[in-house]
Every structure is written in C-alpha cells, then in structure tokens.
Amino acid sequence: MDKEASITANAYDKLILLCEAALPLEACGLLVCADNTGIADTIIPIHNVHEQPRQTFTFDPQQWIEAYFYIRKNRQKLVGIYHSHPAEPAEPSSSDYEGYLPAEDVAYWIVAFPRQAKPVVKRYRSDGGMFIPIPLVLA
C-alpha cells in the first residue's frame, strides 16, 4: 500500500471539494483505484448518518453496500476510507479508534480544516491496533 504516489491530482481535488461542501459536518467515503497501482483515482462519497455528524461519522449502510457492489462490478479496488475533521486536526481522534481500524491494505484518510486557509490531508495505515502515518504524494 505504501506506493510512492497515493492519489491522482483530480481525485485529490474532488476529495477536498466534497469535504468542504459537507462543512460544518464530517464528510466520509471511499478512495478507489481502477488498476493494481494502488493509486486512488476515484472518490466515492457516502452520506454520514451518525447522530452527531459534527464530531464523527457513520456510513449510510445502503450507500456503503451500493458502493461496495459498484467497486466489485467495475473491477476496482478499495484503497482508502476517508472522513473529515471540520474543527480538529488531521490526527486520528478517540472516535476514530473507537470506530474501527481498516484492513492493513486500506489507508485511512483524514481531511482537516484548521483555521488556516488550506485543508490538511493525512493518511494512515492500521498496524497492531494503531494508526501509523504514511506519506501522501500526488500522482
């Protein structure tokens, strides 16, 4: 999973736009690739249905199922799960640890909106119950 390039520029731009559009709520969804490179080239948003969507996220179950079958049908690969932190840093929160850790081959992306003008995007991998930072490079 630790490819030199991790996301295409177009997919990165879409990720930022989707997360900004959801403010002040947390956005969430999937990062997908169309080939075996592991480089995310498609962003699939999933509606956040958590009862406290300003602090945490839960995938809409029906949209999650539809996205999964869409990925399989189109022979794509799930390479990441994303969500935003509207008012927190791009670091895993206690809610992130309480939710679940993704499989080791699926990166965990956090898009944060600090008071500065530019969003901060970080990605992590799961290792022994911990989130380990991994480099993010545009393709």
C-alpha positions as CSV (number, residue, x, y, z in Angstrom):
1,M,0.0,0.0,0.0
2,D,2.9,2.4,0.6
3,K,3.2,3.4,-3.1
4,E,5.2,6.5,-3.9
5,A,2.2,8.2,-5.4
6,S,-1.0,7.7,-3.4
7,I,-3.7,9.7,-5.2
8,T,-4.2,11.4,-8.5
9,A,-4.4,15.2,-8.6
10,N,-8.0,15.0,-9.9
11,A,-9.1,12.7,-7.1
12,Y,-7.4,14.8,-4.5
13,D,-9.2,17.9,-5.7
14,K,-12.5,16.1,-5.6
15,L,-11.8,14.8,-2.1
16,I,-11.2,18.4,-0.9
17,L,-14.3,19.7,-2.6
18,L,-16.5,17.0,-1.1
19,C,-15.2,17.6,2.4
20,E,-15.5,21.4,2.1
21,A,-19.1,21.0,0.8
22,A,-20.0,19.0,3.9
23,L,-18.8,21.6,6.4
24,P,-19.6,22.0,9.3
25,L,-20.4,18.3,9.2
26,E,-17.9,15.4,8.8
27,A,-17.8,14.1,5.2
28,C,-16.9,10.4,4.6
29,G,-16.5,7.9,1.8
30,L,-14.1,5.7,-0.2
31,L,-11.0,6.0,-2.2
32,V,-10.8,3.6,-5.1
33,C,-8.3,2.7,-7.8
34,A,-9.1,1.2,-11.3
35,D,-5.9,-0.8,-11.6
36,N,-3.3,-2.6,-9.5
37,T,-1.2,0.5,-8.8
38,G,-2.9,1.2,-5.5
39,I,-3.1,4.9,-6.5
40,A,-6.6,6.4,-5.7
41,D,-8.2,7.8,-8.8
42,T,-11.8,7.7,-7.8
43,I,-13.6,9.2,-4.8
44,I,-17.0,7.8,-3.8
45,P,-18.8,9.9,-1.2
46,I,-21.1,8.1,1.3
47,H,-23.6,10.0,3.4
48,N,-22.7,10.5,7.0
49,V,-25.7,9.2,9.1
50,H,-24.1,9.5,12.6
51,E,-26.3,11.1,15.2
52,Q,-23.5,13.6,15.9
53,P,-22.2,14.3,12.4
54,R,-20.1,17.3,13.5
55,Q,-17.9,15.1,15.6
56,T,-17.8,11.7,14.0
57,F,-19.1,9.7,11.1
58,T,-21.0,6.5,10.2
59,F,-21.5,5.4,6.6
60,D,-25.1,5.2,5.4
61,P,-25.5,1.4,5.3
62,Q,-27.4,1.3,2.0
63,Q,-24.9,3.6,0.2
64,W,-22.0,1.5,1.6
65,I,-23.5,-1.7,0.1
66,E,-24.1,0.1,-3.2
67,A,-20.6,1.4,-3.3
68,Y,-19.1,-2.0,-2.5
69,F,-21.0,-3.6,-5.3
70,Y,-20.2,-0.8,-7.7
71,I,-16.5,-1.3,-6.9
72,R,-16.7,-5.0,-7.5
73,K,-18.8,-4.7,-10.7
74,N,-16.3,-2.3,-12.2
75,R,-13.3,-4.4,-11.1
76,Q,-11.9,-1.6,-9.0
77,K,-10.1,-1.9,-5.7
78,L,-10.9,-0.2,-2.4
79,V,-7.6,1.5,-1.3
80,G,-8.9,4.0,1.3
81,I,-11.6,5.3,3.6
82,Y,-11.8,9.0,4.2
83,H,-13.5,11.4,6.5
84,S,-13.1,15.0,7.5
85,H,-12.4,16.8,10.8
86,P,-14.2,20.1,10.4
87,A,-12.7,21.6,13.6
88,E,-10.0,19.1,14.7
89,P,-6.5,18.3,13.4
90,A,-5.9,15.6,10.8
91,E,-4.9,13.2,13.5
92,P,-7.0,10.1,14.5
93,S,-9.4,11.0,17.3
94,S,-10.7,8.8,20.1
95,S,-13.8,8.3,17.9
96,D,-11.6,7.0,15.1
97,Y,-10.0,4.5,17.4
98,E,-13.4,3.5,18.9
99,G,-14.9,3.1,15.4
100,Y,-12.7,0.6,13.7
101,L,-9.3,0.3,12.1
102,P,-9.3,-0.5,8.4
103,A,-7.6,-3.6,6.9
104,E,-3.9,-3.2,6.5
105,D,-4.2,-2.7,2.7
106,V,-6.8,0.1,3.1
107,A,-5.5,3.5,4.0
108,Y,-7.4,5.7,6.5
109,W,-7.5,9.4,5.2
110,I,-8.4,12.4,7.3
111,V,-9.1,15.8,5.8
112,A,-8.9,18.6,8.4
113,F,-9.9,22.3,8.2
114,P,-7.7,24.2,10.6
115,R,-8.2,28.0,10.9
116,Q,-5.6,28.4,8.1
117,A,-6.8,28.7,4.6
118,K,-5.6,25.4,3.2
119,P,-7.0,22.0,4.3
120,V,-4.6,19.4,5.7
121,V,-4.8,15.9,4.4
122,K,-3.1,12.9,6.1
123,R,-3.3,9.2,5.5
124,Y,-2.6,6.3,7.9
125,R,-2.4,2.6,7.9
126,S,-3.5,0.1,10.5
127,D,-0.8,-1.7,12.4
128,G,-1.4,-3.6,15.7
129,G,-4.4,-1.5,16.7
130,M,-2.7,1.8,15.9
131,F,-2.8,4.3,13.2
132,I,0.6,4.7,11.6
133,P,1.2,7.9,9.4
134,I,2.2,7.1,5.8
135,P,3.3,9.6,3.1
136,L,0.8,11.2,0.8
137,V,2.0,12.0,-2.7
138,L,0.1,13.3,-5.6
139,A,0.4,11.4,-8.9
